[in-house]
Amino acid sequence: MQSSVALLHCGFDAHVPGNRGGVLPHADVQQEYRVQVMTERKIGPFLLGRQIGAGGMGVVYLATHIESGKQVALKVLPPALSDDKMLLQRFEREIGILKRMKHPNIVKYYGGGTHQGERWYAMEYIDGGSLQDILKKRKRLTWEQAIQVGRQLTSALEHAHNAGIIHRDLKPGNLFVTKNGRIKLGDFGIARDTEATALTAAGKTVGTYAYMAPEQIHGNAPISRKTDLYATGCLLYELLVGETPFVSTNPAEMLMMHLNEYPYNLQEKDVECPLALDQLVERLLQKNQDDRPFDALAVNTELEHILKSGPESSEDVSQEAAVSASASASQSGSVAPAPGDVVVKKKKKKKKDLSQFYEKTWFLLAFLGLLIATGMWLALPASEDSLYIHAKEAMSTADPVAHFDARSRYLRPYVERFPDGKHAAEMRRWLDVVEVSLIEAQLDRRMQRPGDGRNRFESACLKAMRTAADPERNALESLEMFQALIESLPKDDLAEIGASEPADNKADPEVDASDDMISVPRFWKIIAEKKRDSGRQILLSDPERIRIISARMAAANQLRQDGKTAEAEQVFHLFREVFYGERELEDWLDYAKFRLHGDAVEMPAQPELPATENK
């Protein structure tokens, strides 16, 4: 490819120096080019500067257009990634999407090309950082500022949705801010073009955990413009509260929250804002797409109304917004990037064919084709090998979202359809891993609030976890509880029919009626063994381990003296089970054995305290 590239979209009209007839507009720029060309990397008509971003879809550099000196953001797909046909297709798809996005609140596309095997494209460089940078400094915005952001974002979304583009990754880091305060939506790397062939496999989960709509997580519900509206609700919530609706360091736990929980509303978070804004954010965060606002224009209209009504605004304006949105079906509406009136431009009316659309030949043929395609698709379920290959690909990553997808899309269907298949053992093992991780995520969340578990297994596990977290308790007590839980579990997963019943016999909003994984004993055995073994290693590495063991043995002896023989024997028995085979504790294991049988023996000698501690 020649080094001269005309970027018609941005007005870079001069030729690159070095080509015949090429002239630099300024002497100082020419001198800068002579110096930089020796030290900096050149791609097309640009000199690369520092890296300003990176991801699975390429690397973004701050670059300078050699002829004009204008700075741009240059996204490059390295040759190693260009060999991946799927990644290359996604890169080209992103370019195709950006070419169609011409809106003051969307990052501009300038042009692209290929340089020495590297595919690249240039886009507008935003000099004010991102909304994420602002939140790091300010923590939260005022409700008026949040509405200003929301109006500009929904204006951009309206343009994108009308072009058939669903962004799917709205978050503060993808909203860039110019120095004059204008919001620019960027990073369409995983956007979905509803008018093109899908590059993401059906059921595949993509997006950012904290802003993902339930239908994105499930992967089996249609992705629509309302998916972006859910993320908009998450973003507005974060701007107003200072944190996203659901907060967790465990990605699997966060996904479960999006599916099953509702966040505190703005009033409960003591956010000073109009009630109407609280109600709008609440509707945006509805699990069911049908319960969210109609479209981005409807949300924009509501935000404008709330801003004009002031802090005392309390009326529900969704009806007015719905009327406005429905009007957009017959009119082309555009919203100003800054707060202002909705400007509606009427299209010229065309003569309409008054016959019903369902009587037309094209509709009948299309409907017949759809029926045939649907029937063929339903008649051809995924093969055994296909399910295994997809599951293996997902489980080979460390991404919990991919694991969550595999659970419903591949692992469970395989186990149900091919219980004796050639990959059955491995698929069951992977399924157990995912199920256990989900239970652990729920346990971590339940640990933060009082109450029993949903069955006796969970209650016993929570009790042991809370004991382990209590600094006033002996460290051995929690290990005994985990070991006791292991020994109490039925050997057969089907033996404990009532295990899934909640301990308080009340409905629990977290319980999925179709999911009884918390009643499976082997899952609790895996969890209890993991926590027991982890606690054991922590204790064995503790310099005070002998004193901790001595104190626990003394407590057991006291129980025996108080007539609580069974409880004392349980302590001695569980100690031996937890530390069986530990050579360092051989004397203590023998001591527990003798005491378990009621023999009177002296405790093993304890290490003497250092001289400094005896003073």
Summary of the structure (lengths in Angstrom):
residues: 615
radius of gyration: 31.4
end to end distance: 81.9
largest distance: 104.2
contacts: 1838
relative contact order: 0.05
helix: 51%
strand: 10%
